[in-house]
């Protein structure tokens, strides 16, 4: 189960159990539309993709030192262009 999607779509859900299901604060089961959950797009997905794609800090500092700040900016902008905010 995509816990983040369930919590985003169903704000009343406080407990998500992969086996038992989703429950509200009173312990009542919340019926989940899995098609809706599966279709949900994480609005923060670009952040995770960028974090993986950015060069390490050491490599970024090395770029600044050897090639200058403009080369570093271009390197970072390329990642931002590849994974834009949505």
C-alpha positions in Angstrom: 0.0 0.0 0.0 1.2 3.5 -0.8 0.8 5.0 2.7 1.7 8.5 1.6 -0.9 8.5 -1.2 -3.6 7.2 1.2 -2.8 9.8 3.8 -2.9 12.6 1.1 -6.2 11.4 -0.4 -7.9 10.4 2.9 -6.8 13.0 5.6 -9.0 11.3 8.2 -6.8 8.2 8.1 -4.3 7.9 11.0 -3.3 4.3 10.8 -2.4 2.4 7.6 -1.7 -1.3 7.9 -0.7 -3.3 4.8 -2.8 -6.3 5.9 -5.7 -4.8 7.9 -6.3 -1.7 6.0 -6.7 2.0 6.9 -8.4 3.4 10.0 -9.5 6.8 11.3 -8.7 8.2 14.8 -11.7 6.3 16.3 -10.5 2.9 14.9 -13.2 2.9 12.2 -12.1 1.3 8.9 -11.8 3.7 6.0 -12.7 2.3 2.6 -9.9 3.0 0.2 -10.2 3.3 -3.6 -7.0 1.6 -4.7 -7.4 2.9 -8.3 -7.3 6.4 -6.9 -4.3 5.6 -4.7 -2.5 4.0 -7.6 -3.2 7.0 -9.8 -1.9 9.5 -7.2 1.2 11.4 -8.2 3.6 12.4 -5.4 4.0 16.2 -5.6 7.4 15.9 -4.0 8.7 13.2 -6.5 10.9 15.8 -8.3 12.7 16.5 -5.1 13.7 12.9 -4.6 14.8 12.6 -8.2 16.9 15.8 -8.0 18.5 14.7 -4.8 19.7 11.5 -6.5 20.9 13.3 -9.6 22.9 16.1 -8.0 26.6 15.6 -7.9 28.1 15.1 -4.4 29.0 18.3 -2.5 32.7 17.4 -3.0 32.2 17.1 -6.8 30.3 20.4 -6.8 33.0 22.2 -4.9 35.6 20.7 -7.2 33.6 22.0 -10.2 33.6 25.5 -8.7 37.3 25.4 -7.9 38.4 24.1 -11.3 35.8 25.4 -13.7 34.2 28.4 -11.9 30.9 29.3 -10.5 29.2 29.5 -13.9 30.1 25.9 -14.7 28.6 24.8 -11.4 25.5 26.8 -12.0 25.1 25.1 -15.4 25.6 21.7 -13.8 22.9 22.3 -11.2 20.6 23.9 -13.8 20.8 20.8 -16.0 19.5 18.7 -13.1 16.7 21.1 -12.4 15.7 21.1 -16.1 15.7 17.3 -16.1 13.5 17.1 -13.0 11.3 20.3 -13.0 8.9 21.2 -10.3 5.4 20.2 -11.3 
